[in-house]
Amino acid sequence: MKPKELEALLSRYGFERLERTGVAVNPLTRSMSLTRYLGGNYMMVLRKRL
């Protein structure tokens, strides 16, 4: 699911996005880093509107 699709779905239930970032995974070094690219792995921070 694309980040914008997930945001649209969750906004119907009263959630708003605070942050989002891409996550790059290097399987050789078993490490992760944050990136601006959202086409693979990503994380989001959301909160429920009152």
PDB file of N, CA, C, O and CB in Angstrom:
ATOM      1  N   MET A   1       0.843  -1.164   0.000  1.00  0.00           N
ATOM      2  CA  MET A   1       0.000   0.000   0.000  1.00  0.00           C
ATOM      3  C   MET A   1       0.898   1.240   0.000  1.00  0.00           C
ATOM      4  O   MET A   1       1.869   1.321   0.752  1.00  0.00           O
ATOM      5  CB  MET A   1      -0.964  -0.009   1.218  1.00  0.00           C
ATOM      6  N   LYS A   2       0.560   2.177  -0.838  1.00  0.00           N
ATOM      7  CA  LYS A   2       1.337   3.420  -0.914  1.00  0.00           C
ATOM      8  C   LYS A   2       1.023   4.299   0.301  1.00  0.00           C
ATOM      9  O   LYS A   2      -0.089   4.259   0.828  1.00  0.00           O
ATOM     10  CB  LYS A   2       1.028   4.187  -2.239  1.00  0.00           C
ATOM     11  N   PRO A   3       2.007   5.093   0.745  1.00  0.00           N
ATOM     12  CA  PRO A   3       1.782   5.947   1.914  1.00  0.00           C
ATOM     13  C   PRO A   3       0.551   6.844   1.790  1.00  0.00           C
ATOM     14  O   PRO A   3      -0.202   6.991   2.752  1.00  0.00           O
ATOM     15  CB  PRO A   3       2.992   6.802   2.151  1.00  0.00           C
ATOM     16  N   LYS A   4       0.341   7.438   0.631  1.00  0.00           N
ATOM     17  CA  LYS A   4      -0.821   8.325   0.452  1.00  0.00           C
ATOM     18  C   LYS A   4      -2.130   7.553   0.550  1.00  0.00           C
ATOM     19  O   LYS A   4      -3.120   8.085   1.052  1.00  0.00           O
ATOM     20  CB  LYS A   4      -0.743   9.043  -0.902  1.00  0.00           C
ATOM     21  N   GLU A   5      -2.152   6.313   0.081  1.00  0.00           N
ATOM     22  CA  GLU A   5      -3.353   5.484   0.184  1.00  0.00           C
ATOM     23  C   GLU A   5      -3.665   5.172   1.650  1.00  0.00           C
ATOM     24  O   GLU A   5      -4.817   5.228   2.079  1.00  0.00           O
ATOM     25  CB  GLU A   5      -3.176   4.174  -0.617  1.00  0.00           C
ATOM     26  N   LEU A   6      -2.628   4.848   2.399  1.00  0.00           N
ATOM     27  CA  LEU A   6      -2.812   4.554   3.820  1.00  0.00           C
ATOM     28  C   LEU A   6      -3.278   5.796   4.575  1.00  0.00           C
ATOM     29  O   LEU A   6      -4.168   5.714   5.421  1.00  0.00           O
ATOM     30  CB  LEU A   6      -1.506   4.021   4.431  1.00  0.00           C
ATOM     31  N   GLU A   7      -2.683   6.933   4.273  1.00  0.00           N
ATOM     32  CA  GLU A   7      -3.100   8.186   4.916  1.00  0.00           C
ATOM     33  C   GLU A   7      -4.558   8.504   4.607  1.00  0.00           C
ATOM     34  O   GLU A   7      -5.300   8.928   5.494  1.00  0.00           O
ATOM     35  CB  GLU A   7      -2.204   9.346   4.461  1.00  0.00           C
ATOM     36  N   ALA A   8      -4.974   8.305   3.363  1.00  0.00           N
ATOM     37  CA  ALA A   8      -6.359   8.577   2.978  1.00  0.00           C
ATOM     38  C   ALA A   8      -7.315   7.656   3.724  1.00  0.00           C
ATOM     39  O   ALA A   8      -8.361   8.099   4.199  1.00  0.00           O
ATOM     40  CB  ALA A   8      -6.542   8.414   1.461  1.00  0.00           C
ATOM     41  N   LEU A   9      -6.965   6.391   3.828  1.00  0.00           N
ATOM     42  CA  LEU A   9      -7.797   5.431   4.550  1.00  0.00           C
ATOM     43  C   LEU A   9      -7.921   5.806   6.022  1.00  0.00           C
ATOM     44  O   LEU A   9      -9.024   5.835   6.568  1.00  0.00           O
ATOM     45  CB  LEU A   9      -7.221   4.021   4.415  1.00  0.00           C
ATOM     46  N   LEU A  10      -6.796   6.091   6.661  1.00  0.00           N
ATOM     47  CA  LEU A  10      -6.814   6.396   8.090  1.00  0.00           C
ATOM     48  C   LEU A  10      -7.441   7.749   8.394  1.00  0.00           C
ATOM     49  O   LEU A  10      -7.978   7.946   9.484  1.00  0.00           O
ATOM     50  CB  LEU A  10      -5.412   6.357   8.640  1.00  0.00           C
ATOM     51  N   SER A  11      -7.382   8.678   7.454  1.00  0.00           N
ATOM     52  CA  SER A  11      -7.999   9.982   7.698  1.00  0.00           C
ATOM     53  C   SER A  11      -9.520   9.847   7.807  1.00  0.00           C
ATOM     54  O   SER A  11     -10.164  10.646   8.486  1.00  0.00           O
ATOM     55  CB  SER A  11      -7.628  10.972   6.573  1.00  0.00           C
ATOM     56  N   ARG A  12     -10.092   8.847   7.147  1.00  0.00           N
ATOM     57  CA  ARG A  12     -11.538   8.607   7.266  1.00  0.00           C
ATOM     58  C   ARG A  12     -11.933   8.218   8.683  1.00  0.00           C
ATOM     59  O   ARG A  12     -13.083   8.394   9.087  1.00  0.00           O
ATOM     60  CB  ARG A  12     -11.974   7.515   6.295  1.00  0.00           C
ATOM     61  N   TYR A  13     -10.972   7.685   9.438  1.00  0.00           N
ATOM     62  CA  TYR A  13     -11.225   7.271  10.817  1.00  0.00           C
ATOM     63  C   TYR A  13     -10.695   8.274  11.833  1.00  0.00           C
ATOM     64  O   TYR A  13     -10.604   7.971  13.023  1.00  0.00           O
ATOM     65  CB  TYR A  13     -10.603   5.917  11.072  1.00  0.00           C
ATOM     66  N   GLY A  14     -10.345   9.471  11.363  1.00  0.00           N
ATOM     67  CA  GLY A  14      -9.968  10.549  12.266  1.00  0.00           C
ATOM     68  C   GLY A  14      -8.496  10.644  12.598  1.00  0.00           C
ATOM     69  O   GLY A  14      -8.131  11.293  13.579  1.00  0.00           O
ATOM     70  N   PHE A  15      -7.634  10.012  11.804  1.00  0.00           N
ATOM     71  CA  PHE A  15      -6.203  10.092  12.064  1.00  0.00           C
ATOM     72  C   PHE A  15      -5.569  11.142  11.170  1.00  0.00           C
ATOM     73  O   PHE A  15      -6.005  11.360  10.040  1.00  0.00           O
ATOM     74  CB  PHE A  15      -5.532   8.729  11.849  1.00  0.00           C
ATOM     75  N   GLU A  16      -4.535  11.789  11.689  1.00  0.00           N
ATOM     76  CA  GLU A  16      -3.761  12.729  10.902  1.00  0.00           C
ATOM     77  C   GLU A  16      -2.289  12.374  11.008  1.00  0.00           C
ATOM     78  O   GLU A  16      -1.817  11.939  12.059  1.00  0.00           O
ATOM     79  CB  GLU A  16      -4.012  14.178  11.365  1.00  0.00           C
ATOM     80  N   ARG A  17      -1.564  12.563   9.904  1.00  0.00           N
ATOM     81  CA  ARG A  17      -0.145  12.224   9.882  1.00  0.00           C
ATOM     82  C   ARG A  17       0.663  13.345  10.505  1.00  0.00           C
ATOM     83  O   ARG A  17       0.465  14.520  10.196  1.00  0.00           O
ATOM     84  CB  ARG A  17       0.332  11.951   8.446  1.00  0.00           C
ATOM     85  N   LEU A  18       1.574  12.968  11.382  1.00  0.00           N
ATOM     86  CA  LEU A  18       2.495  13.933  11.962  1.00  0.00           C
ATOM     87  C   LEU A  18       3.851  13.860  11.269  1.00  0.00           C
ATOM     88  O   LEU A  18       4.458  14.892  10.986  1.00  0.00           O
ATOM     89  CB  LEU A  18       2.650  13.691  13.466  1.00  0.00           C
ATOM     90  N   GLU A  19       4.327  12.654  10.996  1.00  0.00           N
ATOM     91  CA  GLU A  19       5.633  12.456  10.358  1.00  0.00           C
ATOM     92  C   GLU A  19       5.560  11.211   9.483  1.00  0.00           C
ATOM     93  O   GLU A  19       4.741  10.321   9.711  1.00  0.00           O
ATOM     94  CB  GLU A  19       6.776  12.323  11.424  1.00  0.00           C
ATOM     95  N   ARG A  20       6.430  11.166   8.479  1.00  0.00           N
ATOM     96  CA  ARG A  20       6.628   9.943   7.713  1.00  0.00           C
ATOM     97  C   ARG A  20       8.036   9.963   7.159  1.00  0.00           C
ATOM     98  O   ARG A  20       8.588  11.024   6.869  1.00  0.00           O
ATOM     99  CB  ARG A  20       5.575   9.802   6.572  1.00  0.00           C
ATOM    100  N   THR A  21       8.612   8.780   7.013  1.00  0.00           N
ATOM    101  CA  THR A  21       9.966   8.661   6.495  1.00  0.00           C
ATOM    102  C   THR A  21      10.132   7.295   5.850  1.00  0.00           C
ATOM    103  O   THR A  21       9.470   6.328   6.227  1.00  0.00           O
ATOM    104  CB  THR A  21      11.012   8.873   7.614  1.00  0.00           C
ATOM    105  N   GLY A  22      11.015   7.232   4.886  1.00  0.00           N
ATOM    106  CA  GLY A  22      11.356   5.967   4.269  1.00  0.00           C
ATOM    107  C   GLY A  22      12.413   5.258   5.103  1.00  0.00           C
ATOM    108  O   GLY A  22      13.126   5.880   5.889  1.00  0.00           O
ATOM    109  N   VAL A  23      12.499   3.948   4.918  1.00  0.00           N
ATOM    110  CA  VAL A  23      13.475   3.141   5.645  1.00  0.00           C
ATOM    111  C   VAL A  23      14.250   2.305   4.635  1.00  0.00           C
ATOM    112  O   VAL A  23      13.662   1.513   3.898  1.00  0.00           O
ATOM    113  CB  VAL A  23      12.781   2.233   6.716  1.00  0.00           C
ATOM    114  N   ALA A  24      15.563   2.479   4.600  1.00  0.00           N
ATOM    115  CA  ALA A  24      16.430   1.684   3.733  1.00  0.00           C
ATOM    116  C   ALA A  24      17.043   0.577   4.577  1.00  0.00           C
ATOM    117  O   ALA A  24      17.548   0.825   5.672  1.00  0.00           O
ATOM    118  CB  ALA A  24      17.542   2.567   3.060  1.00  0.00           C
ATOM    119  N   VAL A  25      16.997  -0.642   4.063  1.00  0.00           N
ATOM    120  CA  VAL A  25      17.529  -1.807   4.779  1.00  0.00           C
ATOM    121  C   VAL A  25      18.707  -2.364   3.996  1.00  0.00           C
ATOM    122  O   VAL A  25      18.613  -2.584   2.788  1.00  0.00           O
ATOM    123  CB  VAL A  25      16.431  -2.902   4.984  1.00  0.00           C
ATOM    124  N   ASN A  26      19.809  -2.588   4.687  1.00  0.00           N
ATOM    125  CA  ASN A  26      20.979  -3.211   4.085  1.00  0.00           C
ATOM    126  C   ASN A  26      21.108  -4.610   4.674  1.00  0.00           C
ATOM    127  O   ASN A  26      21.543  -4.753   5.817  1.00  0.00           O
ATOM    128  CB  ASN A  26      22.279  -2.362   4.331  1.00  0.00           C
ATOM    129  N   PRO A  27      20.739  -5.653   3.916  1.00  0.00           N
ATOM    130  CA  PRO A  27      20.771  -7.006   4.465  1.00  0.00           C
ATOM    131  C   PRO A  27      22.188  -7.532   4.709  1.00  0.00           C
ATOM    132  O   PRO A  27      22.376  -8.440   5.519  1.00  0.00           O
ATOM    133  CB  PRO A  27      20.046  -7.938   3.539  1.00  0.00           C
ATOM    134  N   LEU A  28      23.168  -6.981   4.028  1.00  0.00           N
ATOM    135  CA  LEU A  28      24.547  -7.450   4.220  1.00  0.00           C
ATOM    136  C   LEU A  28      25.105  -7.034   5.573  1.00  0.00           C
ATOM    137  O   LEU A  28      25.779  -7.817   6.243  1.00  0.00           O
ATOM    138  CB  LEU A  28      25.445  -6.917   3.110  1.00  0.00           C
ATOM    139  N   THR A  29      24.821  -5.796   5.972  1.00  0.00           N
ATOM    140  CA  THR A  29      25.319  -5.307   7.260  1.00  0.00           C
ATOM    141  C   THR A  29      24.257  -5.391   8.351  1.00  0.00           C
ATOM    142  O   THR A  29      24.509  -5.064   9.511  1.00  0.00           O
ATOM    143  CB  THR A  29      25.803  -3.870   7.124  1.00  0.00           C
ATOM    144  N   ARG A  30      23.056  -5.838   7.954  1.00  0.00           N
ATOM    145  CA  ARG A  30      21.928  -5.954   8.875  1.00  0.00           C
ATOM    146  C   ARG A  30      21.665  -4.625   9.576  1.00  0.00           C
ATOM    147  O   ARG A  30      21.468  -4.568  10.790  1.00  0.00           O
ATOM    148  CB  ARG A  30      22.191  -7.059   9.910  1.00  0.00           C
ATOM    149  N   SER A  31      21.667  -3.555   8.775  1.00  0.00           N
ATOM    150  CA  SER A  31      21.428  -2.223   9.331  1.00  0.00           C
ATOM    151  C   SER A  31      20.300  -1.534   8.561  1.00  0.00           C
ATOM    152  O   SER A  31      19.960  -1.912   7.440  1.00  0.00           O
ATOM    153  CB  SER A  31      22.724  -1.365   9.284  1.00  0.00           C
ATOM    154  N   MET A  32      19.746  -0.529   9.193  1.00  0.00           N
ATOM    155  CA  MET A  32      18.690   0.270   8.584  1.00  0.00           C
ATOM    156  C   MET A  32      19.064   1.738   8.696  1.00  0.00           C
ATOM    157  O   MET A  32      19.799   2.139   9.599  1.00  0.00           O
ATOM    158  CB  MET A  32      17.315  -0.007   9.254  1.00  0.00           C
ATOM    159  N   SER A  33      18.548   2.533   7.766  1.00  0.00           N
ATOM    160  CA  SER A  33      18.742   3.987   7.835  1.00  0.00           C
ATOM    161  C   SER A  33      17.482   4.656   7.306  1.00  0.00           C
ATOM    162  O   SER A  33      16.716   4.065   6.545  1.00  0.00           O
ATOM    163  CB  SER A  33      20.009   4.442   7.016  1.00  0.00           C
ATOM    164  N   LEU A  34      17.285   5.896   7.725  1.00  0.00           N
ATOM    165  CA  LEU A  34      16.122   6.663   7.281  1.00  0.00           C
ATOM    166  C   LEU A  34      16.444   7.354   5.968  1.00  0.00           C
ATOM    167  O   LEU A  34      17.573   7.789   5.741  1.00  0.00           O
ATOM    168  CB  LEU A  34      15.695   7.698   8.352  1.00  0.00           C
ATOM    169  N   THR A  35      15.436   7.450   5.104  1.00  0.00           N
ATOM    170  CA  THR A  35      15.617   8.055   3.791  1.00  0.00           C
ATOM    171  C   THR A  35      14.354   8.808   3.395  1.00  0.00           C
ATOM    172  O   THR A  35      13.299   8.623   4.002  1.00  0.00           O
ATOM    173  CB  THR A  35      15.965   6.983   2.736  1.00  0.00           C
ATOM    174  N   ARG A  36      14.458   9.646   2.389  1.00  0.00           N
ATOM    175  CA  ARG A  36      13.282  10.377   1.896  1.00  0.00           C
ATOM    176  C   ARG A  36      12.453   9.528   0.939  1.00  0.00           C
ATOM    177  O   ARG A  36      11.302   9.863   0.659  1.00  0.00           O
ATOM    178  CB  ARG A  36      13.713  11.669   1.198  1.00  0.00           C
ATOM    179  N   TYR A  37      13.022   8.432   0.433  1.00  0.00           N
ATOM    180  CA  TYR A  37      12.341   7.574  -0.538  1.00  0.00           C
ATOM    181  C   TYR A  37      11.276   6.723   0.158  1.00  0.00           C
ATOM    182  O   TYR A  37      11.586   5.962   1.075  1.00  0.00           O
ATOM    183  CB  TYR A  37      13.361   6.666  -1.272  1.00  0.00           C
ATOM    184  N   LEU A  38      10.025   6.855  -0.278  1.00  0.00           N
ATOM    185  CA  LEU A  38       8.907   6.142   0.339  1.00  0.00           C
ATOM    186  C   LEU A  38       8.407   4.982  -0.523  1.00  0.00           C
ATOM    187  O   LEU A  38       7.355   4.412  -0.232  1.00  0.00           O
ATOM    188  CB  LEU A  38       7.769   7.105   0.608  1.00  0.00           C
ATOM    189  N   GLY A  39       9.140   4.627  -1.573  1.00  0.00           N
ATOM    190  CA  GLY A  39       8.677   3.610  -2.507  1.00  0.00           C
ATOM    191  C   GLY A  39       8.834   2.187  -2.026  1.00  0.00           C
ATOM    192  O   GLY A  39       8.271   1.276  -2.635  1.00  0.00           O
ATOM    193  N   GLY A  40       9.566   1.962  -0.972  1.00  0.00           N
ATOM    194  CA  GLY A  40       9.763   0.606  -0.451  1.00  0.00           C
ATOM    195  C   GLY A  40       9.191   0.494   0.943  1.00  0.00           C
ATOM    196  O   GLY A  40       7.983   0.341   1.124  1.00  0.00           O
ATOM    197  N   ASN A  41      10.057   0.571   1.912  1.00  0.00           N
ATOM    198  CA  ASN A  41       9.649   0.517   3.320  1.00  0.00           C
ATOM    199  C   ASN A  41       9.479   1.935   3.843  1.00  0.00           C
ATOM    200  O   ASN A  41      10.211   2.846   3.456  1.00  0.00           O
ATOM    201  CB  ASN A  41      10.688  -0.265   4.180  1.00  0.00           C
ATOM    202  N   TYR A  42       8.516   2.104   4.716  1.00  0.00           N
ATOM    203  CA  TYR A  42       8.304   3.418   5.310  1.00  0.00           C
ATOM    204  C   TYR A  42       7.671   3.277   6.685  1.00  0.00           C
ATOM    205  O   TYR A  42       7.133   2.228   7.037  1.00  0.00           O
ATOM    206  CB  TYR A  42       7.424   4.291   4.402  1.00  0.00           C
ATOM    207  N   MET A  43       7.748   4.358   7.454  1.00  0.00           N
ATOM    208  CA  MET A  43       7.115   4.431   8.776  1.00  0.00           C
ATOM    209  C   MET A  43       6.337   5.732   8.844  1.00  0.00           C
ATOM    210  O   MET A  43       6.683   6.717   8.189  1.00  0.00           O
ATOM    211  CB  MET A  43       8.175   4.344   9.936  1.00  0.00           C
ATOM    212  N   MET A  44       5.281   5.721   9.647  1.00  0.00           N
ATOM    213  CA  MET A  44       4.488   6.934   9.847  1.00  0.00           C
ATOM    214  C   MET A  44       4.151   7.076  11.315  1.00  0.00           C
ATOM    215  O   MET A  44       3.999   6.093  12.040  1.00  0.00           O
ATOM    216  CB  MET A  44       3.199   6.907   8.994  1.00  0.00           C
ATOM    217  N   VAL A  45       4.039   8.326  11.736  1.00  0.00           N
ATOM    218  CA  VAL A  45       3.526   8.652  13.058  1.00  0.00           C
ATOM    219  C   VAL A  45       2.208   9.376  12.840  1.00  0.00           C
ATOM    220  O   VAL A  45       2.155  10.390  12.143  1.00  0.00           O
ATOM    221  CB  VAL A  45       4.547   9.526  13.894  1.00  0.00           C
ATOM    222  N   LEU A  46       1.140   8.850  13.441  1.00  0.00           N
ATOM    223  CA  LEU A  46      -0.183   9.425  13.287  1.00  0.00           C
ATOM    224  C   LEU A  46      -0.784   9.676  14.643  1.00  0.00           C
ATOM    225  O   LEU A  46      -0.359   9.098  15.644  1.00  0.00           O
ATOM    226  CB  LEU A  46      -1.087   8.516  12.458  1.00  0.00           C
ATOM    227  N   ARG A  47      -1.779  10.542  14.673  1.00  0.00           N
ATOM    228  CA  ARG A  47      -2.519  10.728  15.915  1.00  0.00           C
ATOM    229  C   ARG A  47      -4.011  10.831  15.598  1.00  0.00           C
ATOM    230  O   ARG A  47      -4.417  11.264  14.520  1.00  0.00           O
ATOM    231  CB  ARG A  47      -2.023  11.994  16.674  1.00  0.00           C
ATOM    232  N   LYS A  48      -4.790  10.423  16.563  1.00  0.00           N
ATOM    233  CA  LYS A  48      -6.241  10.448  16.411  1.00  0.00           C
ATOM    234  C   LYS A  48      -6.730  11.849  16.760  1.00  0.00           C
ATOM    235  O   LYS A  48      -6.441  12.365  17.839  1.00  0.00           O
ATOM    236  CB  LYS A  48      -6.931   9.366  17.312  1.00  0.00           C
ATOM    237  N   ARG A  49      -7.471  12.458  15.839  1.00  0.00           N
ATOM    238  CA  ARG A  49      -8.069  13.767  16.115  1.00  0.00           C
ATOM    239  C   ARG A  49      -9.209  13.592  17.108  1.00  0.00           C
ATOM    240  O   ARG A  49      -9.940  12.603  17.056  1.00  0.00           O
ATOM    241  CB  ARG A  49      -8.579  14.443  14.804  1.00  0.00           C
ATOM    242  N   LEU A  50      -9.352  14.535  17.993  1.00  0.00           N
ATOM    243  CA  LEU A  50     -10.432  14.468  18.991  1.00  0.00           C
ATOM    244  C   LEU A  50     -11.684  15.132  18.506  1.00  0.00           C
ATOM    245  O   LEU A  50     -12.685  15.163  19.223  1.00  0.00           O
ATOM    246  CB  LEU A  50     -10.001  15.104  20.289  1.00  0.00           C
TER     247      LEU A  50
END
